[in-house]
Amino acid sequence: MTRDPHSPASAHPDPPSTPEPGPDGKPALLSQRTALILFIAVVIGVSAGVLTFFAEKSYPKAALAGLLTTGGCMVGLHSLID
């Protein structure tokens, strides 16, 4: 059944797709979207941590900056990448 192009869109978006099965028939652990978001967030978080360490010469500050940046990037990328 198709939707009339002049009717308003549904308020409920389609549910997220489940990961496709791998070569051995088992479902993948993460979807490609989730893996991409995690990868980008971790790269940005590590970069922020390294730059913070070079600026402050403090491991705790660098670790905290990296973790907070990673978390913030995950939230931002989740809403940005659709």
Backbone as CSV, one residue per row, in Angstrom:
resi,resn,N_x,N_y,N_z,CA_x,CA_y,CA_z,C_x,C_y,C_z
1,MET,0.845,-1.161,0.000,0.000,0.000,0.000,0.898,1.235,0.000
2,THR,0.658,2.134,-0.924,1.481,3.327,-1.019,0.758,4.514,-0.413
3,ARG,1.544,5.481,-0.009,0.996,6.674,0.618,0.702,7.706,-0.456
4,ASP,-0.427,8.401,-0.314,-0.788,9.483,-1.222,0.251,10.597,-1.064
5,PRO,0.866,11.094,-2.168,1.910,12.118,-2.029,1.415,13.424,-1.418
6,HIS,0.100,13.633,-1.390,-0.435,14.878,-0.842,-0.850,14.749,0.619
7,SER,-0.782,13.546,1.164,-1.145,13.373,2.569,0.068,13.671,3.445
8,PRO,-0.148,14.087,4.698,0.996,14.387,5.578,1.783,13.124,5.901
9,ALA,3.048,13.318,6.168,3.925,12.194,6.511,3.557,11.647,7.879
10,SER,3.878,10.398,8.092,3.603,9.749,9.368,4.439,10.377,10.475
11,ALA,3.857,10.473,11.663,4.585,11.050,12.797,5.627,10.077,13.332
12,HIS,5.483,8.798,13.035,6.409,7.782,13.532,7.331,7.355,12.393
13,PRO,8.631,7.592,12.520,9.548,7.156,11.466,9.661,5.638,11.463
14,ASP,10.231,5.119,10.391,10.433,3.675,10.296,11.367,3.218,11.404
15,PRO,11.136,2.020,11.946,12.037,1.526,13.001,13.432,1.307,12.427
16,PRO,14.468,1.399,13.273,15.831,1.181,12.772,15.987,-0.232,12.246
17,SER,16.775,-0.354,11.204,16.977,-1.667,10.615,17.875,-2.516,11.513
18,THR,17.658,-3.795,11.464,18.500,-4.705,12.230,19.758,-4.986,11.418
19,PRO,20.863,-5.267,12.080,22.088,-5.567,11.333,21.890,-6.771,10.427
20,GLU,22.458,-6.700,9.230,22.333,-7.797,8.285,23.220,-8.956,8.716
21,PRO,22.808,-10.181,8.382,23.617,-11.326,8.789,24.979,-11.332,8.103
22,GLY,25.965,-11.814,8.831,27.311,-11.920,8.293,27.438,-13.136,7.402
23,PRO,28.661,-13.451,6.949,28.852,-14.574,6.031,28.510,-15.926,6.658
24,ASP,28.616,-16.053,7.960,28.326,-17.337,8.594,26.862,-17.438,9.036
25,GLY,26.034,-16.486,8.689,24.612,-16.536,9.012,24.237,-15.854,10.309
26,LYS,25.208,-15.510,11.149,24.917,-14.827,12.401,24.698,-13.344,12.123
27,PRO,23.821,-12.681,12.881,23.649,-11.241,12.666,24.895,-10.480,13.118
28,ALA,25.156,-9.373,12.453,26.317,-8.548,12.802,26.125,-7.944,14.191
29,LEU,27.222,-7.697,14.880,27.162,-7.139,16.224,26.671,-5.697,16.200
30,LEU,27.170,-4.905,15.252,26.793,-3.495,15.113,26.361,-3.225,13.679
31,SER,25.444,-2.280,13.519,25.096,-1.859,12.170,26.224,-0.976,11.637
32,GLN,26.228,-0.748,10.335,27.271,0.085,9.743,27.180,1.514,10.258
33,ARG,25.977,2.009,10.481,25.795,3.370,10.982,26.398,3.507,12.377
34,THR,26.132,2.530,13.240,26.655,2.570,14.599,28.182,2.482,14.599
35,ALA,28.717,1.605,13.772,30.176,1.468,13.691,30.822,2.752,13.188
36,LEU,30.196,3.408,12.216,30.733,4.654,11.694,30.717,5.754,12.755
37,ILE,29.611,5.867,13.478,29.506,6.873,14.532,30.554,6.630,15.613
38,LEU,30.705,5.390,16.057,31.692,5.079,17.094,33.115,5.358,16.616
39,PHE,33.418,4.982,15.382,34.763,5.191,14.850,35.107,6.678,14.784
40,ILE,34.217,7.473,14.214,34.482,8.906,14.099,34.609,9.544,15.479
41,ALA,33.727,9.179,16.410,33.764,9.763,17.752,35.060,9.398,18.477
42,VAL,35.513,8.167,18.339,36.746,7.749,19.009,37.958,8.469,18.405
43,VAL,37.986,8.613,17.093,39.104,9.322,16.457,39.158,10.767,16.935
44,ILE,38.011,11.429,16.979,37.980,12.821,17.436,38.336,12.906,18.921
45,GLY,37.851,11.960,19.730,38.163,11.958,21.157,39.637,11.737,21.436
46,VAL,40.256,10.803,20.711,41.699,10.566,20.885,42.486,11.806,20.463
47,SER,42.067,12.419,19.369,42.750,13.641,18.918,42.647,14.742,19.968
48,ALA,41.471,14.912,20.537,41.296,15.937,21.570,42.136,15.613,22.804
49,GLY,42.210,14.338,23.173,43.024,13.937,24.317,44.505,14.191,24.093
50,VAL,44.993,13.877,22.897,46.409,14.098,22.583,46.737,15.588,22.590
51,LEU,45.872,16.381,21.965,46.116,17.825,21.949,46.051,18.417,23.355
52,THR,45.142,17.926,24.180,45.066,18.401,25.562,46.318,18.022,26.339
53,PHE,46.829,16.807,26.108,48.055,16.401,26.804,49.230,17.288,26.401
54,PHE,49.342,17.593,25.108,50.445,18.453,24.662,50.331,19.849,25.262
55,ALA,49.110,20.317,25.478,48.926,21.668,26.016,49.102,21.712,27.533
56,GLU,48.609,20.703,28.245,48.573,20.735,29.714,49.620,19.843,30.385
57,LYS,50.160,18.856,29.667,51.110,17.883,30.227,50.520,17.157,31.450
58,SER,49.234,16.819,31.339,48.543,16.143,32.431,47.727,14.986,31.857
59,TYR,48.032,13.753,32.309,47.291,12.591,31.831,45.813,12.617,32.235
60,PRO,45.484,12.958,33.479,44.060,12.973,33.843,43.242,13.981,33.032
61,LYS,43.792,15.164,32.807,43.065,16.161,32.010,42.893,15.683,30.572
62,ALA,43.933,15.051,30.028,43.855,14.552,28.657,42.824,13.433,28.539
63,ALA,42.818,12.524,29.514,41.846,11.429,29.479,40.422,11.955,29.617
64,LEU,40.217,12.893,30.518,38.885,13.465,30.706,38.435,14.218,29.454
65,ALA,39.331,14.980,28.861,38.970,15.710,27.635,38.623,14.743,26.506
66,GLY,39.402,13.675,26.375,39.127,12.687,25.328,37.808,11.973,25.529
67,LEU,37.526,11.575,26.777,36.268,10.871,27.050,35.056,11.774,26.858
68,LEU,35.151,13.000,27.331,34.029,13.923,27.170,33.804,14.272,25.703
69,THR,34.876,14.439,24.957,34.746,14.728,23.536,34.138,13.548,22.789
70,THR,34.557,12.338,23.129,33.993,11.153,22.492,32.500,11.053,22.760
71,GLY,32.097,11.257,24.000,30.669,11.201,24.332,29.866,12.276,23.627
72,GLY,30.399,13.474,23.599,29.704,14.558,22.915,29.587,14.319,21.420
73,CYS,30.643,13.786,20.841,30.612,13.493,19.407,29.616,12.390,19.081
74,MET,29.517,11.388,19.950,28.546,10.329,19.706,27.124,10.872,19.685
75,VAL,26.816,11.741,20.627,25.476,12.332,20.668,25.241,13.207,19.446
76,GLY,26.217,14.037,19.106,26.065,14.914,17.948,25.976,14.153,16.631
77,LEU,26.834,13.158,16.450,26.811,12.385,15.215,25.559,11.536,15.101
78,HIS,25.033,11.068,16.232,23.787,10.283,16.211,22.645,11.106,15.646
79,SER,22.584,12.380,16.014,21.512,13.223,15.505,21.819,13.747,14.102
80,LEU,23.104,13.809,13.721,23.491,14.345,12.434,23.401,13.295,11.317
81,ILE,23.910,12.103,11.577,23.933,11.044,10.555,22.618,10.288,10.617
82,ASP,21.893,10.320,9.519,20.600,9.632,9.486,20.564,8.602,8.411
